[in-house]
Amino acid sequence: MLRALGFLLLSSGCAPEDSCVSLCAHAHAKFASCLEERDADWGTSVGFSSAADFDDWCSTFVWEERELGTAASGDLTCADRQAIIDDGDCNAWYTAWGEAP
């Protein structure tokens, strides 16, 4: 019993990090800062009626990414998208989702 518990603890520490977990938080923060930079607010004119609407959309995107893989959303993985968002400006946010700024 203890041996099995020890194995579970060790093997769980070796699991690859799921970048989809943090993608939505990073994307939300970047999009919110871009709205502020452009003196805009949440609303249908920016594609999301509210911050909660964005969070729902992103959660659905991440679920699809996990269930269907990158084939559902192009060649970019969650890690790829997060790197683009973290390293870029507001235009990069749109690039990460395959949209024109």
Buried (B, 14 or more C-beta within 10 A) or exposed (E): EEEEEEEEEEEEEEEEEEBBEBBBEBBBEBBBEBBEEEEEEBEEEBEBEEEEBBBBBBEEBBEEBEEEEEEEBEEBBBBBBBBBBBEBEBEBBBBBBEEEE
